[in-house]
Each structure stands twice: as structure tokens, then as C-alpha cells.
Amino acid sequence: MDKQPMDDFRDHIKPALKSKLEEFKLFGYKDVTEAKLWDYLKNKKWRKIKELCVHEIVNDVLSVKVGDYMNYATVETYKNGKWFESEEAKDLLKDLI
């Protein structure tokens, strides 16, 4: 079976992505978007992999655990250093100071 870069299959596996996002919503994580989930997969699961078959991509999407994604998202937030950009966070920071 031919292997292709993951981004080539993104449109083809939208049902799997949608299903995983619905699962996240059931657990109360409504802010996770398709783009964020795809970035997680590319940057974490497929970081060292150049090509996968479509069935491997679907399997990886459907096997994402909420806790693994949230750990990744938390670390990325710390890396980006954008902790206090929202008005709510700025107000909280002012209260602390």
C-alpha cells in the first residue's frame, strides 16, 4: 500500500476527526478544534514519522486520549508564554500583585 504525507489525507479522515472531537465534547472539552487536534497529532504522535497509510492515520486519531491531548495543550501553553493575554487573566494577575 502506498504511503503519503499525513496532510494529504486530512480531508478524507474528517469523519474520524469529527468523531474524536464529539468525544472530547462529551467529556466537557468544548474548546478543542479540528486544527488543534491535528496539530497535536502532527507534533506529538507523528513528529518523527514522514508518511503513514490512511488506516494508520485514522487509528491514531481515534486512539487519542483526552488526558494525553490536554497534557500536550498545557505544555504548549507554557511554551508559548501567552498565559496572561486574556483580559480575565490580566485582571487575575493584577489581583495577585
N, C-alpha and C positions, 0 to 999 in steps of 0.2 A: 504494500500500500504506500502511495506517495505521501511524503511528509511536506508540510508547508508551514510558513510562519504563522503564529497564533492569530495575529491581527487579520489575516485573510479570512478566517472563519468566524469572526466576531458576529457578523450579521446572521450567519447560518445557525448559530447557537443561542440566539436571543431567547427562545423558549426556556432553555436551561437557566440562563441568567435571570429571566423574569421569575421563574420558579424559586430560585435561591433568594431573590430579593423579597418575595412574598413570605418565605420562611423567616427572614430577618424581621419583617414587619410583625409577624405573629409573636416574636419574642420581644417586641417593643422597640426595635431599632429601625425607625422610620426614615432616618437621615441618610442611610446607605443608598447610594445611587449605583446605577449600572457602571458608570465611569469609575467610581471609587472601587467597586468590586473588581473590575477589570484591571485597574492599576495594582491592586493587591496581588492578583494572580500573576501579572507580569513581573512585578518587583519582588515578590516573595517566592511563589511556587515555581515560576518559570525563569527565574533570574539567570540561571546558568544553562538553560535549555534553549537551543536555537529554533527547533522545529518539533512539532507534535502532530499526531494524527487527530482528526476531528473527534473520534471517540475518546481519546485521551484528554482532550480539552474539556469535553462535556463531563467526563468523570471527575476531573479536577474541580470544575465549577460546582457540581452537585455535592462534592465531598467537603467543601469549605465549612469549617466550624465557626459559629458566631464568635466564640472566645478567641480563636486564632486571628480572625479579622479584626476584632476590637483591640487586641494586643498590638497588632501591626498599626492600626489607626492611631493609637495612643502614642506609640514611639514616633510615628511620622509627625504628629502634632508637636511633640517635644523637639524634634529635629528642626522643624520649620521655625520654631521660636515665635509663633503667632498666638501666644497664649492670651494676650490681653488686648486684642484688636477690637473685639466687640464692645459696644457701649456698656453692656451689663458687666463684662469682665473689668473694664476700666473703673466703673463705679465700685466694684468689689475691691479692687486694688487700692483705690482712694480710701475706702473704709479701713483697710488694713494698715495704711500708713497714718 
